[in-house]
Amino acid sequence: MAGREARLFVLAPSHFCERARWALDHAGVIYREVRCAPGPHALIAIRLGTGTALPILNTGTQVIQGSDRILTWTGISGGDPDLEGRFERWVGPLVRRYLYSALLHHPSSKVREILLDGVPRPQALMGRLLWPLTRQRMIRGMEAWADARPGLERQVEAALDWFDAQVAGRHYLVGGGFGRADITAASLLAPLARPAACPLYRHLSLPFAVEDALRGWRKRRSLFWVERIYAEHRHSDK
Ligand SMILES: N[C@@H](CCC(=O)N[C@@H](CS)C(=O)NCC(=O)O)C(=O)O
């Protein structure tokens, strides 16, 4: 990577992007975060990688797409492929779908502003113009329909029941030290726990019923664990 600046392409509030960002920070990688607007992000991702999903890390010599691959590239130990796979395929997408089923239908949610936070001005302008279309695509793509929310809430409860059991009596998920499984679980649950290190999640305005659910869940062992792991191990304000 000598002489070339690594760049991490993200969607600002994405928890998969936070997983990659945390891994890079923890591994001490020097990089610049490049925030993309939803909509225009697809062109950037296609140009760099395959498909439209972020995060993508461009090290200067390599392009690595996906938070799992980026974590692997950092070499951080303490992985648990089964648990991380469940987070990647089940818990992460479910948390996202649940929150977007509220945010994309709540006029004062500030979701568009949060998605455009820190995006360079010309691209943010394009993101704003394209927003009605992007919003529809997001709803369709994630099946984040407003009337799906109660069912999704029950599914999130079930996921938290499962993870409550995983963290019972444990400080870390693998062995006696902090590692990649902890980064995976904590980052993908961060939108529910809203730790201080993730200020964007605190700026969203959620409908009362969702705010109420989140308040109740914060007392759970799993989200308490997320808050603690963030407080003890997330030392960057990026
Ligand atoms: N498994 C992937 C998931 C990445 C992902 O779903 N990224 C979302 C943001 S949370 C995204 O870029 N969505 C827009 C798109 O796919 O076009 C990873 O770990 O990176």
The ligand as an SDF file (V2000), in Angstrom:
LIG
                    3D

 20 19  0  0  0  0  0  0  0  0999 V2000
  -22.6680   -8.8790    3.1790 N   0  0  0  0  0  0  0  0  0  0  0  0
  -22.3270   -7.5500    2.7590 C   0  0  0  0  0  0  0  0  0  0  0  0
  -23.5530   -6.6770    2.8980 C   0  0  0  0  0  0  0  0  0  0  0  0
  -23.3190   -5.2730    2.4300 C   0  0  0  0  0  0  0  0  0  0  0  0
  -24.6100   -4.5190    2.3120 C   0  0  0  0  0  0  0  0  0  0  0  0
  -25.7140   -5.0800    2.3750 O   0  0  0  0  0  0  0  0  0  0  0  0
  -24.4710   -3.2160    2.0960 N   0  0  0  0  0  0  0  0  0  0  0  0
  -25.6230   -2.3620    1.9790 C   0  0  0  0  0  0  0  0  0  0  0  0
  -25.5860   -1.2570    3.0180 C   0  0  0  0  0  0  0  0  0  0  0  0
  -25.9130   -1.9200    4.6170 S   0  0  0  0  0  0  0  0  0  0  0  0
  -25.6060   -1.6790    0.6140 C   0  0  0  0  0  0  0  0  0  0  0  0
  -24.5690   -1.2910    0.1270 O   0  0  0  0  0  0  0  0  0  0  0  0
  -26.7780   -1.5330    0.0050 N   0  0  0  0  0  0  0  0  0  0  0  0
  -26.9380   -0.8690   -1.2510 C   0  0  0  0  0  0  0  0  0  0  0  0
  -26.8210   -1.7980   -2.4230 C   0  0  0  0  0  0  0  0  0  0  0  0
  -26.6790   -3.0200   -2.2300 O   0  0  0  0  0  0  0  0  0  0  0  0
  -26.9120   -1.2880   -3.5410 O   0  0  0  0  0  0  0  0  0  0  0  0
  -21.1640   -7.0340    3.5990 C   0  0  0  0  0  0  0  0  0  0  0  0
  -20.8710   -7.6540    4.6260 O   0  0  0  0  0  0  0  0  0  0  0  0
  -20.5240   -6.0600    3.2190 O   0  0  0  0  0  0  0  0  0  0  0  0
  1  2  1  0
  2  3  1  0
  2 18  1  0
  3  4  1  0
  4  5  1  0
  5  6  2  0
  5  7  1  0
  7  8  1  0
  8  9  1  0
  8 11  1  0
  9 10  1  0
 11 12  2  0
 11 13  1  0
 13 14  1  0
 14 15  1  0
 15 16  2  0
 15 17  1  0
 18 19  2  0
 18 20  1  0
M  END
$$$$
